Amino acid sequence: MGKGIIVPCPQERPVFELKDKVVLVTGGSRGIGRAIVFALARAGADVAFCFRKEQEAADAVCAEVSEETGNTVLAFRTDVTNPEERSRLFSVVGEQLRSPDVLVNNAGTTEDGLAVRMKDAWDRLLDLDLTTPFRMAQLALPAMIKRSWGRIINIGSIASRVGLAGQVNYTAAKSGLEGMTRSLAQEYGKRGVTVNTVNPGFLETELTEDANDFVRRYVTEHSSLGRYVTAEAIASAVGFLASESAWAITGQTINVDGGLVKL
């Protein structure tokens, strides 16, 4: 498959209902985040998302989602690793919509390298991929607890299950995200808040476009379905977990990987 493929967001009837819910998605201008914004808006939610760099892509998402669904969708340029910008994001979303019912911690990155040579890349990646989701949850939880209803959905990776050479920082962050999910679920389940992680398998995004032929061949040969997953498949799992139908699912990690990791 070629590099730089943009995964389409085809129109399809959602199997979940999120009418009257407010959703906040981090990293929503492209890839998995973009698909999540589309899916949750189609399910009836008012969606806010943040992005760091790509204003044109964010504007396009807002225009396309609003035109298709008629629902409110707002985009905010935000560095979610910055405490002041995180707080400002929640304040603005609260003013223009209300405090989110659903938080999707999607923003993340990779910064690969051999462990013995890894210096600042460890701190930078864990700050965005692990610490920031926790800080975002801290900001979202008070309103969720007050209304006795909330959903926190973390986007992890199957790297947490297999461990990948050259990605010790990424693997550690995503493993930590699963542990954080279980603890938060235990703390706040009786307050009406569920917390889960969705682990995407291999799919075509900007983060994976440089994967070598061995990795690509391994995925197609060893996954149960024999194919890559799509951003829409990830978004469908997120939408279900965000809905009332998933009320009994919390503290779990769901691998959406076509059966690549069988654990």
Backbone bond lengths (Angstrom), bond angles and torsions (degrees), N, CA, C in turn:
res aa  C-N    CA-C-N  psi(-1)  N-CA   C-N-CA  omega(-1)  CA-C   N-CA-C  phi
1 M - - - 1.468 - - 1.528 109.21 -
2 G 1.334 116.67 145.64 1.451 119.77 -176.58 1.512 112.72 -76.75
3 K 1.326 114.53 167.15 1.452 120.08 179.77 1.527 110.02 -83.60
4 G 1.335 114.90 159.35 1.440 120.24 173.19 1.515 115.15 70.58
5 I 1.316 117.67 20.96 1.457 120.25 179.46 1.523 109.97 -70.01
6 I 1.331 116.47 129.23 1.458 120.89 176.24 1.517 108.17 -92.76
7 V 1.315 116.57 119.04 1.460 120.24 -178.84 1.514 109.01 -73.78
8 P 1.331 118.57 123.48 1.466 120.83 -179.29 1.511 111.69 -70.93
9 C 1.306 116.02 161.03 1.463 122.14 175.80 1.522 107.73 -115.76
10 P 1.326 118.74 79.51 1.464 121.34 -175.58 1.516 111.43 -65.52
11 Q 1.332 115.35 149.26 1.450 119.25 177.07 1.524 109.06 -73.00
12 E 1.301 115.70 130.91 1.460 120.46 176.66 1.515 108.64 -155.74
13 R 1.298 116.84 151.04 1.456 121.66 -177.80 1.525 109.42 -73.67
14 P 1.348 117.80 121.46 1.454 119.32 -179.90 1.523 111.98 -68.63
15 V 1.312 116.03 152.23 1.461 120.49 179.16 1.519 110.76 -98.81
16 F 1.317 116.31 11.82 1.460 120.84 -179.75 1.522 108.20 -135.80
17 E 1.331 115.98 161.32 1.457 122.08 -175.47 1.521 109.37 -124.03
18 L 1.338 116.64 126.01 1.468 121.17 -179.55 1.525 111.28 -130.53
19 K 1.311 116.74 26.31 1.453 120.01 179.54 1.520 110.70 -58.88
20 D 1.336 115.61 138.31 1.467 123.67 179.18 1.525 113.19 72.22
21 K 1.324 118.14 9.07 1.456 121.08 176.05 1.530 109.71 -98.43
22 V 1.322 116.09 147.87 1.462 122.43 174.35 1.525 108.31 -109.22
23 V 1.310 115.54 129.72 1.463 122.16 -175.30 1.526 109.31 -120.13
24 L 1.311 116.85 138.51 1.462 122.53 172.42 1.525 108.63 -119.77
25 V 1.331 115.99 122.95 1.459 122.86 -178.99 1.522 108.89 -116.97
26 T 1.317 118.00 128.30 1.461 119.82 174.15 1.522 108.95 -90.14
27 G 1.339 115.52 139.95 1.455 119.59 -179.62 1.514 112.33 67.08
28 G 1.335 117.52 56.31 1.458 120.41 -171.50 1.509 116.40 -103.88
29 S 1.330 118.80 9.33 1.461 119.38 -173.37 1.521 113.81 -90.70
30 R 1.338 117.46 -11.61 1.460 118.74 -177.06 1.524 110.16 -156.18
31 G 1.328 115.69 168.55 1.456 121.92 173.43 1.508 114.12 57.07
32 I 1.334 115.50 -136.37 1.461 121.50 -178.15 1.524 111.19 -61.20
33 G 1.325 116.80 -41.98 1.458 120.04 -179.31 1.514 112.47 -59.81
34 R 1.321 116.45 -42.26 1.467 121.47 177.40 1.522 110.79 -59.78
35 A 1.327 116.69 -46.14 1.465 120.32 179.84 1.523 111.03 -63.09
36 I 1.336 117.64 -36.85 1.458 121.21 178.46 1.523 110.98 -65.19
37 V 1.330 116.70 -43.51 1.464 120.68 178.00 1.527 110.19 -57.99
38 F 1.330 116.82 -47.75 1.462 120.68 179.18 1.531 111.06 -60.01
39 A 1.333 116.90 -49.08 1.455 120.83 -174.62 1.521 111.92 -62.85
40 L 1.317 117.51 -43.28 1.460 120.02 -176.58 1.520 112.01 -74.38
41 A 1.332 116.65 -32.09 1.467 119.06 174.46 1.522 110.24 -67.56
42 R 1.339 117.31 -40.81 1.459 120.43 177.66 1.528 111.79 -61.86
43 A 1.331 116.04 -27.73 1.462 120.07 179.24 1.519 112.41 -82.07
44 G 1.338 116.65 -0.44 1.456 120.06 174.07 1.509 115.88 108.73
45 A 1.326 118.51 -3.06 1.459 121.06 -176.84 1.525 111.38 -78.15
46 D 1.327 116.08 152.36 1.457 122.16 164.79 1.525 106.37 -87.81
47 V 1.319 116.49 123.67 1.461 121.13 -169.80 1.524 111.34 -115.97
48 A 1.321 115.16 132.49 1.457 122.24 168.12 1.517 107.13 -116.42
49 F 1.316 116.25 141.10 1.457 119.00 175.61 1.513 109.58 -139.61
50 C 1.311 115.23 156.61 1.449 119.80 177.57 1.518 109.68 -116.29
51 F 1.309 115.07 158.36 1.448 122.57 178.90 1.524 107.42 -147.92
52 R 1.320 116.16 164.45 1.460 118.35 -175.82 1.524 113.20 -107.14
53 K 1.343 117.89 -38.76 1.460 119.61 -170.83 1.519 114.52 -127.55
54 E 1.311 118.45 -39.63 1.458 120.74 -163.71 1.526 112.27 -91.27
55 Q 1.346 115.55 81.25 1.463 120.72 -178.33 1.525 111.68 -62.04
56 E 1.322 117.06 -42.77 1.458 120.47 -178.57 1.528 111.50 -62.22
57 A 1.339 116.63 -42.78 1.463 120.06 178.72 1.523 111.00 -65.92
58 A 1.327 116.62 -39.88 1.468 120.23 178.74 1.518 111.18 -64.24
59 D 1.313 117.02 -42.82 1.467 120.79 178.41 1.526 110.73 -61.61
60 A 1.325 116.44 -39.38 1.462 120.69 179.70 1.522 111.29 -64.40
61 V 1.337 117.06 -41.50 1.461 120.63 177.75 1.529 110.13 -60.96
62 C 1.332 116.71 -46.92 1.465 120.16 -179.66 1.522 111.24 -58.77
63 A 1.326 115.99 -46.17 1.462 120.07 -177.69 1.522 111.52 -65.13
64 E 1.319 117.10 -44.37 1.463 120.79 -176.93 1.520 111.80 -68.52
65 V 1.321 116.61 -43.16 1.464 119.67 -179.10 1.528 110.59 -67.10
66 S 1.321 117.39 -44.00 1.466 120.33 -179.59 1.510 111.47 -63.26
67 E 1.344 116.37 -41.88 1.457 120.11 -179.96 1.524 111.56 -64.71
68 E 1.331 116.08 -40.63 1.470 119.82 -176.59 1.511 113.11 -75.18
69 T 1.342 117.10 -42.64 1.466 120.74 -170.43 1.524 114.30 -104.54
70 G 1.325 116.83 -26.01 1.457 119.92 -174.14 1.511 112.88 78.55
71 N 1.324 116.73 1.12 1.464 120.86 -179.56 1.527 111.24 -87.46
72 T 1.314 114.73 158.08 1.452 120.19 177.15 1.518 110.52 -70.45
73 V 1.323 116.57 133.16 1.461 121.13 171.99 1.525 107.29 -140.38
74 L 1.314 115.90 126.60 1.461 122.41 -176.69 1.517 109.78 -122.38
75 A 1.329 115.90 142.12 1.466 121.09 179.52 1.520 109.64 -122.89
76 F 1.333 115.77 138.21 1.456 121.18 -177.78 1.525 110.04 -133.04
77 R 1.321 116.65 125.50 1.461 119.82 174.45 1.529 108.29 -72.71
78 T 1.324 116.08 118.56 1.464 121.21 -172.94 1.517 110.83 -147.58
79 D 1.310 116.44 135.83 1.464 121.27 167.85 1.521 106.34 -93.89
80 V 1.322 116.92 99.58 1.458 120.04 -173.11 1.524 113.01 -70.67
81 T 1.320 118.47 -8.36 1.466 120.11 174.53 1.534 111.35 -82.44
82 N 1.326 116.74 -8.79 1.460 121.96 -178.63 1.533 109.52 -95.24
83 P 1.329 118.98 118.86 1.471 121.03 -175.57 1.525 113.50 -56.41
84 E 1.350 117.29 -42.36 1.457 119.93 -178.87 1.524 111.42 -65.80
85 E 1.328 116.31 -39.97 1.467 119.03 -179.89 1.530 111.40 -70.03
86 R 1.332 117.00 -35.36 1.474 119.51 175.43 1.519 110.71 -60.70
87 S 1.320 116.09 -47.89 1.471 120.00 -178.92 1.516 111.19 -63.52
88 R 1.326 116.56 -40.31 1.458 120.03 178.97 1.527 110.80 -64.72
89 L 1.327 117.18 -38.04 1.466 120.94 178.07 1.519 110.38 -58.68
90 F 1.326 117.46 -48.51 1.462 119.95 -179.60 1.526 111.48 -64.93
91 S 1.320 117.11 -36.09 1.466 120.02 178.81 1.517 111.44 -64.53
92 V 1.339 116.68 -45.37 1.464 120.44 -177.91 1.526 110.85 -68.15
93 V 1.332 117.09 -42.99 1.464 119.90 177.80 1.524 109.70 -61.42
94 G 1.325 116.84 -41.65 1.454 120.61 178.74 1.515 112.64 -62.17
95 E 1.335 116.98 -37.45 1.458 121.22 -179.41 1.528 111.51 -73.05
96 Q 1.334 117.21 -41.40 1.458 120.49 -173.77 1.528 112.89 -87.61
97 L 1.310 117.47 -24.97 1.462 121.88 176.72 1.521 107.83 -125.81
98 R 1.301 116.57 -91.27 1.464 126.34 167.70 1.522 105.35 -175.71
99 S 1.318 117.21 175.69 1.454 119.82 178.17 1.522 109.38 -58.32
100 P 1.331 118.18 137.63 1.470 119.68 -172.23 1.529 113.75 -64.94
101 D 1.324 114.25 139.94 1.462 121.00 170.35 1.522 110.50 -79.91
102 V 1.328 115.00 -30.28 1.462 121.92 -176.57 1.515 109.06 -129.09
103 L 1.330 116.99 128.23 1.465 122.97 173.93 1.515 108.36 -114.39
104 V 1.332 116.37 125.01 1.459 121.51 175.30 1.530 108.12 -112.88
105 N 1.324 115.86 109.33 1.464 121.78 178.47 1.527 109.03 -85.82
106 N 1.331 114.97 91.08 1.457 120.24 -175.88 1.525 113.60 -106.58
107 A 1.321 117.93 -28.99 1.465 120.78 -174.44 1.526 111.04 -58.29
108 G 1.313 115.77 133.92 1.459 119.87 179.98 1.516 109.94 -171.59
109 T 1.317 115.67 174.38 1.452 119.82 -179.17 1.515 109.39 -153.52
110 T 1.317 116.33 176.59 1.462 122.15 169.60 1.522 107.97 -126.19
111 E 1.296 116.47 148.65 1.460 122.40 176.38 1.525 107.00 -149.29
112 D 1.325 115.16 81.70 1.455 122.23 -167.78 1.529 112.88 -77.43
113 G 1.320 114.60 157.59 1.467 121.19 176.22 1.514 109.96 170.25
114 L 1.320 115.69 161.31 1.457 120.22 176.93 1.519 110.38 -67.95
115 A 1.315 116.26 142.24 1.464 121.05 -174.63 1.530 112.32 -57.46
116 V 1.324 117.56 -41.72 1.470 119.71 -175.42 1.519 112.15 -68.85
117 R 1.329 116.88 -16.73 1.462 120.29 -179.26 1.525 112.29 -107.41
118 M 1.310 116.75 -2.87 1.462 120.08 -174.71 1.525 110.50 -79.79
119 K 1.311 115.55 123.56 1.469 120.89 179.39 1.535 109.62 -117.90
120 D 1.317 116.83 -99.41 1.461 119.78 -176.38 1.517 113.50 -66.35
121 A 1.326 117.19 -21.07 1.467 120.32 -179.37 1.522 111.72 -61.73
122 W 1.313 117.21 -29.17 1.474 120.51 176.86 1.524 110.21 -63.92
123 D 1.329 116.27 -51.51 1.459 120.75 -176.79 1.526 111.98 -66.63
124 R 1.332 116.16 -42.77 1.466 118.87 -178.73 1.519 111.59 -62.03
125 L 1.320 116.89 -45.13 1.454 119.35 -176.41 1.521 111.87 -69.88
126 L 1.329 117.49 -44.37 1.468 118.47 179.19 1.520 111.66 -64.60
127 D 1.324 117.19 -30.16 1.457 119.92 178.08 1.526 110.78 -63.02
128 L 1.334 116.91 -45.40 1.462 120.29 -178.47 1.520 112.74 -79.80
129 D 1.327 117.68 -42.95 1.462 121.12 -170.26 1.527 114.32 -87.50
130 L 1.328 118.28 -16.33 1.468 120.24 -178.32 1.527 112.98 -128.86
131 T 1.329 117.40 -53.50 1.460 119.34 -177.80 1.523 111.66 -65.38
132 T 1.326 117.13 -43.71 1.461 119.97 -178.34 1.527 113.01 -61.80
133 P 1.342 121.21 -44.82 1.468 119.49 175.07 1.527 113.21 -56.50
134 F 1.339 116.95 -37.10 1.465 119.62 177.69 1.527 110.74 -65.88
135 R 1.336 117.03 -45.40 1.465 120.46 -179.86 1.530 111.18 -65.14
136 M 1.322 117.13 -36.46 1.461 120.31 176.48 1.532 110.47 -64.80
137 A 1.325 116.47 -41.17 1.459 120.47 177.54 1.527 110.83 -61.91
138 Q 1.330 116.59 -40.45 1.459 119.96 177.96 1.530 111.60 -58.72
139 L 1.318 116.50 -38.04 1.461 120.33 -179.24 1.530 111.72 -74.91
140 A 1.326 116.72 -31.55 1.470 120.49 -176.83 1.521 112.70 -82.45
141 L 1.314 117.90 -31.41 1.462 121.10 -169.80 1.529 115.77 -63.08
142 P 1.336 120.51 -40.97 1.473 118.13 -176.57 1.521 113.93 -55.06
143 A 1.335 118.24 -45.26 1.470 120.42 179.72 1.519 111.19 -68.82
144 M 1.333 117.42 -37.14 1.458 120.81 178.12 1.525 110.35 -62.98
145 I 1.313 116.39 -44.43 1.461 121.05 179.27 1.533 110.32 -62.86
146 K 1.335 116.30 -40.93 1.460 120.53 -178.05 1.520 111.19 -62.72
147 R 1.339 117.62 -39.12 1.468 119.85 -179.42 1.525 112.76 -92.16
148 S 1.352 116.43 0.29 1.470 122.77 178.43 1.529 112.22 58.85
149 W 1.304 116.00 35.76 1.466 121.04 177.82 1.527 108.85 -161.04
150 G 1.316 115.57 130.37 1.453 118.84 176.56 1.512 111.43 -173.17
151 R 1.326 114.82 157.30 1.458 122.02 177.56 1.527 108.46 -135.23
152 I 1.323 116.10 127.57 1.459 121.83 171.40 1.521 106.65 -118.81
153 I 1.312 115.44 122.81 1.467 121.06 -177.34 1.517 108.46 -125.25
154 N 1.317 115.81 118.34 1.460 122.09 -178.27 1.529 109.87 -100.49
155 I 1.316 116.66 135.88 1.457 120.91 177.40 1.523 108.30 -95.19
156 G 1.332 115.18 111.14 1.459 120.98 -177.68 1.512 111.39 -100.45
157 S 1.327 116.00 -137.36 1.463 121.85 179.41 1.517 108.59 -166.75
158 I 1.336 115.96 148.52 1.461 118.48 174.65 1.528 111.61 -67.19
159 A 1.336 117.13 -8.60 1.464 119.88 173.83 1.521 111.18 -57.70
160 S 1.339 116.39 -29.20 1.463 119.97 179.88 1.522 111.84 -66.21
161 R 1.335 117.12 -21.54 1.456 121.25 -177.54 1.529 113.09 -95.59
162 V 1.317 116.84 -26.22 1.471 118.59 -173.40 1.525 112.80 -113.06
163 G 1.333 118.64 -25.89 1.457 120.90 -175.20 1.515 110.06 71.02
164 L 1.311 117.14 124.56 1.453 121.15 -176.39 1.520 110.58 -121.53
165 A 1.327 116.60 130.07 1.463 120.61 177.71 1.520 109.79 -60.34
166 G 1.324 115.75 137.49 1.450 120.47 -179.78 1.514 113.88 83.44
167 Q 1.335 116.97 -0.59 1.462 120.42 -178.89 1.528 111.29 -130.54
168 V 1.308 116.85 42.25 1.467 119.91 -178.00 1.525 110.65 -61.95
169 N 1.328 117.46 -37.05 1.464 120.25 179.63 1.531 111.25 -68.49
170 Y 1.324 116.05 -45.12 1.469 121.44 -179.76 1.529 111.06 -65.66
171 T 1.329 116.01 -45.09 1.462 120.40 179.63 1.521 111.30 -62.78
172 A 1.338 116.64 -42.17 1.462 120.61 178.87 1.525 111.37 -64.33
173 A 1.331 116.75 -41.63 1.464 120.42 -179.32 1.525 111.30 -64.29
174 K 1.324 116.61 -44.79 1.459 119.72 -177.99 1.527 111.64 -71.35
175 S 1.330 117.31 -31.72 1.466 119.98 173.83 1.522 110.03 -66.36
176 G 1.324 116.12 -42.51 1.458 120.23 177.44 1.515 112.62 -62.38
177 L 1.330 116.11 -34.36 1.460 120.81 178.89 1.528 110.93 -62.29
178 E 1.325 117.00 -38.01 1.461 120.56 177.44 1.525 110.96 -66.06
179 G 1.328 116.70 -41.78 1.460 119.58 177.85 1.511 111.76 -64.59
180 M 1.323 117.07 -41.77 1.458 121.78 176.78 1.523 110.53 -60.18
181 T 1.317 116.46 -41.48 1.466 121.75 178.71 1.521 110.95 -57.71
182 R 1.317 116.78 -47.29 1.469 120.26 -177.98 1.525 111.68 -64.36
183 S 1.331 116.75 -41.46 1.463 119.63 -178.64 1.525 111.87 -68.45
184 L 1.342 117.07 -44.54 1.456 119.58 179.21 1.525 111.10 -64.20
185 A 1.328 116.41 -37.80 1.464 119.48 177.57 1.520 111.10 -61.07
186 Q 1.311 116.49 -40.61 1.462 120.74 -179.71 1.528 111.22 -68.40
187 E 1.333 116.28 -38.62 1.465 120.37 -177.90 1.524 112.69 -69.61
188 Y 1.329 117.58 -37.26 1.454 119.44 -166.85 1.526 114.52 -119.18
189 G 1.317 118.03 6.32 1.457 119.98 178.64 1.516 113.16 -59.66
190 K 1.317 117.55 -41.13 1.458 120.86 -178.62 1.525 112.22 -74.48
191 R 1.341 115.87 -5.96 1.471 119.80 175.46 1.525 111.49 -100.29
192 G 1.341 116.06 10.28 1.455 120.05 175.72 1.513 115.51 88.20
193 V 1.344 117.08 12.16 1.459 121.51 -177.08 1.525 109.60 -110.61
194 T 1.317 116.93 127.10 1.459 120.72 173.59 1.520 109.45 -105.35
195 V 1.333 115.30 148.53 1.466 121.46 -178.34 1.521 108.17 -136.04
196 N 1.311 116.90 124.59 1.460 121.50 -178.24 1.527 110.74 -141.70
197 T 1.326 114.93 162.44 1.462 121.80 176.08 1.525 109.37 -119.54
198 V 1.320 116.15 139.09 1.460 122.33 172.50 1.519 107.60 -112.90
199 N 1.330 116.54 121.89 1.460 121.99 178.88 1.528 110.36 -100.19
200 P 1.325 118.21 106.52 1.460 119.27 175.50 1.526 111.20 -69.57
201 G 1.320 114.76 149.12 1.451 120.07 169.43 1.514 109.66 -86.73
202 F 1.320 116.65 -157.41 1.458 120.64 -178.21 1.522 109.91 -80.46
203 L 1.336 116.54 127.20 1.446 121.58 175.30 1.515 109.01 -146.96
204 E 1.313 115.94 164.36 1.453 120.61 -176.99 1.529 110.62 -79.43
205 T 1.336 116.62 107.43 1.453 122.78 170.59 1.513 107.01 -139.33
206 E 1.330 116.45 178.11 1.457 119.77 178.36 1.533 111.73 -64.35
207 L 1.325 116.72 -25.95 1.460 119.64 -179.80 1.520 112.04 -74.59
208 T 1.334 117.60 -22.06 1.465 119.72 -174.64 1.522 113.22 -115.45
209 E 1.320 118.23 2.45 1.464 119.62 -173.71 1.525 113.18 -66.50
210 D 1.341 117.42 -18.81 1.464 119.71 179.77 1.530 113.20 -95.11
211 A 1.326 117.42 8.29 1.462 120.10 179.25 1.525 110.41 -60.46
212 N 1.331 115.27 142.20 1.465 118.24 -176.43 1.524 111.69 -80.59
213 D 1.340 115.41 171.21 1.463 120.93 -175.82 1.526 112.22 -63.29
214 F 1.355 117.30 -32.52 1.457 119.81 179.85 1.528 110.35 -62.21
215 V 1.329 116.09 -45.18 1.467 120.05 -179.85 1.517 110.32 -62.78
216 R 1.309 116.88 -45.18 1.463 120.87 -178.92 1.528 111.13 -62.49
217 R 1.329 116.42 -42.43 1.457 120.81 -179.88 1.518 110.78 -67.40
218 Y 1.337 116.54 -38.72 1.469 121.09 179.76 1.521 110.29 -61.66
219 V 1.334 116.37 -43.37 1.465 120.39 -178.43 1.522 111.27 -60.73
220 T 1.317 116.67 -48.81 1.464 119.57 -176.20 1.527 112.25 -70.97
221 E 1.336 117.09 -28.96 1.461 119.77 -177.87 1.523 113.26 -84.24
222 H 1.338 118.09 -29.05 1.463 120.39 -172.08 1.527 114.90 -108.01
223 S 1.312 118.08 -13.05 1.463 117.92 177.48 1.528 109.61 -76.59
224 S 1.317 115.96 149.41 1.464 120.53 -177.33 1.523 111.75 -61.61
225 L 1.323 116.79 -35.26 1.462 120.42 -177.93 1.524 112.43 -89.09
226 G 1.334 116.56 -13.87 1.454 120.06 178.49 1.508 114.65 68.37
227 R 1.329 116.00 27.99 1.461 119.20 -177.74 1.516 109.94 -153.10
228 Y 1.312 115.51 161.67 1.454 120.70 175.63 1.526 108.96 -71.95
229 V 1.316 116.86 154.51 1.452 119.92 171.88 1.526 108.55 -86.90
230 T 1.320 116.28 170.74 1.458 121.05 -179.58 1.523 109.78 -118.46
231 A 1.313 114.74 161.28 1.461 119.90 176.01 1.522 110.61 -61.60
232 E 1.333 116.73 -33.54 1.462 120.28 179.21 1.523 112.18 -66.05
233 A 1.332 117.07 -33.17 1.465 120.04 177.33 1.523 110.24 -65.88
234 I 1.318 116.49 -39.68 1.471 120.39 176.42 1.524 109.56 -64.20
235 A 1.328 116.12 -45.22 1.459 120.82 -177.49 1.528 111.71 -63.06
236 S 1.327 117.02 -35.93 1.465 119.88 178.33 1.524 111.50 -64.18
237 A 1.329 116.31 -40.17 1.467 120.05 177.31 1.520 110.57 -64.27
238 V 1.321 116.48 -41.96 1.459 120.70 178.65 1.528 110.01 -62.92
239 G 1.332 116.67 -44.59 1.460 120.10 -179.84 1.518 112.60 -60.33
240 F 1.321 116.53 -41.26 1.459 119.66 178.00 1.524 111.05 -63.65
241 L 1.318 116.88 -46.72 1.464 120.15 -179.46 1.526 112.02 -63.77
242 A 1.326 116.67 -26.43 1.459 120.69 179.34 1.530 112.29 -79.03
243 S 1.307 117.70 -14.36 1.460 121.65 -172.29 1.530 112.76 -89.95
244 E 1.325 114.27 168.95 1.465 120.37 176.11 1.522 111.36 -62.69
245 S 1.328 116.83 -30.06 1.461 120.77 -176.81 1.524 112.72 -61.37
246 A 1.330 116.82 -23.95 1.471 121.05 -177.41 1.528 112.02 -97.75
247 W 1.322 117.46 24.86 1.468 120.80 -173.99 1.523 113.11 -59.28
248 A 1.336 117.87 -28.03 1.470 120.91 -176.01 1.520 112.77 -94.52
249 I 1.322 118.08 6.15 1.460 121.12 -179.29 1.518 108.59 -108.18
250 T 1.321 117.01 114.68 1.457 120.75 177.19 1.520 110.16 -154.87
251 G 1.311 115.67 151.33 1.464 121.19 -177.91 1.515 113.10 72.68
252 Q 1.328 117.12 17.79 1.459 121.31 -174.00 1.524 112.30 -108.62
253 T 1.323 114.70 156.88 1.459 121.77 170.67 1.522 108.25 -118.28
254 I 1.312 115.90 123.87 1.461 121.92 -178.82 1.521 108.51 -109.80
255 N 1.328 115.72 119.55 1.467 120.57 176.44 1.521 109.18 -85.55
256 V 1.322 116.58 117.96 1.461 121.42 175.68 1.532 105.44 -110.03
257 D 1.340 113.80 83.04 1.472 119.45 -167.96 1.519 113.57 -137.91
258 G 1.322 116.79 13.30 1.458 119.29 -178.68 1.498 114.42 69.03
259 G 1.325 117.22 18.58 1.455 121.17 179.63 1.515 113.63 81.72
260 L 1.323 117.32 27.32 1.469 119.93 178.05 1.514 110.89 -74.74
261 V 1.336 117.10 -43.95 1.459 122.22 178.13 1.509 107.77 -104.75
262 K 1.302 116.99 118.13 1.460 120.88 -174.40 1.536 110.02 -107.79
263 L 1.342 114.77 64.57 1.463 121.37 179.08 1.511 109.07 -126.06
